[in-house]
């Protein structure tokens, strides 16, 4: 990784053109690798979860000294839908930037401020303050406790409930099916492939559907959802226009036959 995302949400596009299809969104503070400098305006980049696309250079910080420090010390992540970083630790303070859930941030210990606030350093080096309840340490929950991970990943997925469907999106402002599942897993320390499929080299592995448990992923043709138990699943659906809950059971009112009859596989970390 040789650069950082320095805007709240940076589009990764299929072609180096602002009118091109959006393949993904890279979020603030995330480390990326510049694969190729296309021209003065565009670079081809690879995210730390090995997804590639074209990004405007104005959205990338490639200061090497800053990058090295950031990767070592930015161990926290925003968990609020959107979190204002303020100049001072008071609610009336001016805003420096608004960060989306999933943004990486560096916490700075400061015993002199109230526990309600957390002092943070931004990619630019600026110092600001954010509500303490809106950030958490990035931890690999799934390596610590399987039962806890399954509950936490579902809770995280439900934090996006009602978010509008957006192709390539990964925030509460708009999110697609694989964006929802990959972000729910990422916020609990598991980095899976960003698309609706299982890929070698990532921790997700195929299992039999009869062995499926809460928090595992259901795959359909070009779609993915998270199983939440009782034949139900949460997903970001173009057909539903937002993150919602549907069922595999024909007896349930939110049953979707088009998905229930086209399952291609199930993926699990365990």
N, C-alpha and C positions, 0 to 999 in steps of 0.2 A: 504494500500500500504506500503510495507516494503523494497523496493529496487528501483533502478533506472537503466535505460539502459545507458551504458557509451561508446558505440560505435555508429558510424553513423547509421548503420542499423544492427539490430540483428534478425536473423531468428528465428521464432517460428515454430518448426517442429512437425509433427504428432506423431512421436516416438522419444525417446532420441538417435538419430542416425543421423550423418551428411548426410547420404544417404537417409534419410526419406523425404517424401513429406513436402514441406513448406506450412504451414497453414496461416502464416501471417508474417509481418515484424514489429517489435517494433522499433521505431525511438529514436534517441538520446534524453536523458533527460526525457523520459516518465516514470512516476511512474508505477511500477508493484508490484504484490503480489507474493511472493514465496509460492506456495501451498505445495510443497514437494521437499525435497532434494533427488534426485534419487541416485546419487553417487558423487564422487569427481568432476566429469566433468559436470554433467547435473542437472538442476532443472526444475520442472514443475512450470510454472508461469501463472498468470492471469493479463491481462492488465486492465487499468482503465475503458475501455469500455467493460469489462467482456468477453474477448476472451482468450482462454487457449491454451497452447502449451508448448513444451519442448525447453529450451534455454540453451546454453552453459554458465556456470557460469562465464567464463572469460569475458562475455559481460555485466555482472551485477555488480552494486555497491550496497552493502548492509550495508554501514556505516550508522547507525541509526541517529546520530547527523547531518550528512550531508544531509541525506534523508529528515529529518524534515524541515531543513532550505530551501532546494531546493523546496519542494512542496509549501512552503509558499511564496517564492520569485521568482520562475521561471515563470513569467507571460507573457513571450514573446515567439513568435514562428517564425521560419525561413519561409519566403515566396518565396525566390529566389529558382530556381531549385536546385542549389547547392551553398552554401556560405562558403567561406574560412574564418576561424577565424585566425587572424594574431597576431603576437607577439606585434607589434606596429601599430599605426593608420596611416600607410603609405603603399601604394600599393606594394612597393618593399620589404616589411617585410617578414620574414619567416612565414610559415604556421604552426599552431598548429594542426588543424583538419579541415576537410571539412564536413559540415553538410548538409543534404538534406532538401528539403521543408517539413515542418511538425515537424522538431526537436524542442524540448522545450529548452529555454535558459533563463538565468537570466541577465537582464539589470542592469547596475550600473550607476547611475547618476554621471557625471563628467563634470563640466562647463568649464574645461580647454581644452577639445578637440574640434575640429571643428565639426559642426553639421552633416557633411557628414559621420562621424564615430560614432559608438555606442560601449561603453565599456561593456564587458560581462564577466560573471563568468561561468566557465564550471563545469560539474559534479565533476571533479577532484579537483576543487577549483582553478584551474589556471585562470588567468586573460588574456583576449584577446580582440581583436577589430574586428568588422565586419561592413560592409557598412550599414548605417542607413536605406537605402531603402530596404534592404534585410530582415528586421525583422519587426514585428508588434506586438502589444499587442493582447493577446487572448481575444476576446470579444464575447459575446453571441448576435450576430447581430439579430438572428431570434426573440429574445424576445423584441427587441427594435422597429423593423420596418419590417413588412412583405414584402413590396415592395422592400426595400433595400436588404433584405436577398435574395430574388429570383434573383435579378440582380447580387448580389455579388457571390452567389454560382455557377451561370452559368459562370461568369468571371473566378472564381477559377478553375472550371472544364476545361475550355478552356486553362488554363495555362499548362495543361498536354497534349494538342493536339500534336499528333505525337509521344508521348512516347511509347516505345515498350510494347507489351503485355508480362507480366510475371506473372505466376501463384503465388498467394500469395503476389505479389508485391504491394508497396504503395508509390513509389517515381518516379520522372521523369526518373530514370534509368530503370524502368520497373514496370508496374502496371496492376492489373487485374480489372475486372468490378466492384466488390464491393469495392475494394481498391480505385478506382477513386471516386465513389460516397461518400464513408465514409470519405475520406480525404477532398473532397470539402466541405462537411458539417462540418467536424471537424474544418477546418480552418476558418469557420464562426461561431464557437461556439456551434454547434449542434452535439451531440455524438449519432450516430445511430449504429445499429448492423452492424458488419463488413461483414456478409454474404448476399447473394442475397435473403433475405426474411425479412418480418416484424416480429419482436419478441416483445412479451409483456415486459413491463418494460423500453422500449426505446420510445423516443418522436414521432417516425414515426407511422402514423396510416393509415389504408386503407380508400380510398375514391373511388367514382364512376369515371370511366374513363371520363365521360362527364364533370366532374368538374375539370379535370386536368389543372394545370397552369404551367407556366415556373418555373423550379427548382424542380418540383415534380419528383418522381422516378417511372419508368416503370419496372415492373417485368415480367420476362419470365421464362420458366423452366431453373433453374440453371444459370440465367443471370439477370443483372440489368443495367438500363441506366437512364440518366437524360433527362427529356423532356425540350426542349429549345424553343418551340413554332413553329407554322407553320408546324405541323406534324413531326417535326424533333427532333432528340435526339442525345446526345453525349454519347459515351460509349467506354470502352476498350474491344475490341473484338478479340477473338482468330481467328475468321474468317477474320478479317481485319488486324490482326497482330499488331495493334497499336490503340491508342486513336483516334477515328475519328467520323464523323457525318454521320448518316443514316436517312432514312425517313420511316414513316408509310404510306405514300401516293404513290400508284402505279404509279402516273403520274410523280413522281420525279425520276431523274436518279439514285439517291443513295438509292432507295427503296430496302428494304430487306424483301422479302415475308416470309422467315423462321421465322423472328421475328414479323413482323406485324400481322401475323395470329396466334401467340401463346402467346399473352399477358395474363398473369395470374392475374394481379392486378396492382393497382396504389397506391403509398404511398405519404403522405404529412405530414408536421409538422402542418398544419393549418386546 
